Amino acid sequence: MRGKYGFDPYLALIVAAAQFVIGRGASWGQQTFREPLDPYAYGLLLVGPLAILLHRRLPLTTTAAALAANDLFLIAGYAYGPSFISPAVLLFLLVTRGKRLIAWVMAGATLVSFLAYGWLMGNRDLLHSVWILTFIMLLMVLAELVRIVRERRAERERTAEEEARRQASEERLTMAQELHDVLAHNISLIHVQASTALHLIDANPEQARTALSTIKTASKEVLGEMRSVLNVLREGAPRAPTAGLDRLDELVERSGVEVTLERAGSRPLPSQVERAAYRIVQESLTNAARHAPGSDVAVRLEYGERELLITVSDTGGTDVPLLAGAGSGNGIPGMRERASALGGTLVAGPSGAGFKVEARLPLPEETT
């Protein structure tokens, strides 16, 4: 009901119509002891709707004007009833729009003016005064309740919006981390395989062809992952995890190192654990291919009741590392962050002549 420039035209129109209709009925019913409505009375009844129209811009002035018009209407001897609507609406609006101090001061002034008018007219009945006080208090309490409900609703909406923004930020961070891991792994793999192909293209064309085939597969996965992330950013659709432990065999085949994969047990895992486990293995194989080419790598997954134990160890490189000085240095911290985000732990460091990564990811209890 708010106008373009801060006006309330519809509410003002409704109140004006109500006051005129009720005023005609009240004047007819009280014609034996109150004055009939005339142009002056209708003019006073218009002050309240005009005050409502301008109330957002001038809350104090408009409320005072409506209360003054109400007093003049009663003093002139016109019918009881119609002039009370505008002041009640304006007091209600003051409270719900946050002008509580002004509203309660105006309510007190209204009470005093009504009681004073009653005493001047000879109506000194205590019950009449109590009725006026009760009506004003009920009006103000109702306005306060509406204000509280609105503020709580607005607070819930703000909280929901902040939570939505937080989740969106976390989702963007997750996508960035996923994309980083995929790019780091596959670009490293492409680089290693390309170097291998260039080295063997004359002496061993068949092995060079295998390396080029691995490059083709890795580049295709990179393009697929990037397309998936870009589609999420473009459409805002939920992102289905593209990495899971069911793809470990494929990961091992194109890792660029000799890998022995062992699984101890099996059970369904939450999607976030599946994704983290896959990325930890992927990053570990990337590090092995980058820093320990020619090594034998052992990957072991142990499915416990309360945790998934991931162990990736290598025997140490036998060839010259092709990418030893490359990379961002975020591999191990990134893996540790993934484990910590799930409440798990990750330890990585030298083990004999090679390197070992051990991650423990907590699991929910199995349901039967």
Secondary structure, DSSP 8 states (H G I E B T S, - for coil): ---TTS--HHHHHHHHHHHHHHHHHHHHHTTTTSB---HHHHHHHHHHHHHHHTTTT-HHHHHHHHHHHHHHHHHTTB-SSGGGHHHHHHHHHHHHTT-HHHHHHHHHHHHHHHHHHHHHTT---HHHHHHHHHHHHHHHHHHHHHHHHHHHHHHHHHHHHHHHHHHHHHHHHHHHHHHHHHHHHHHHHHHHHHHHHHHHTTT-HHHHHHHHHHHHHHHHHHHHHHHHHHHHHHH---------GGGHHHHHHTSSSEEEEEEE------HHHHHHHHHHHHHHHHHHHHH-TT-EEEEEEEE-SSEEEEEEEE---SS--SSTT-S-S-HHHHHHHHHHHTT-EEEEEEETTEEEEEEEEE------
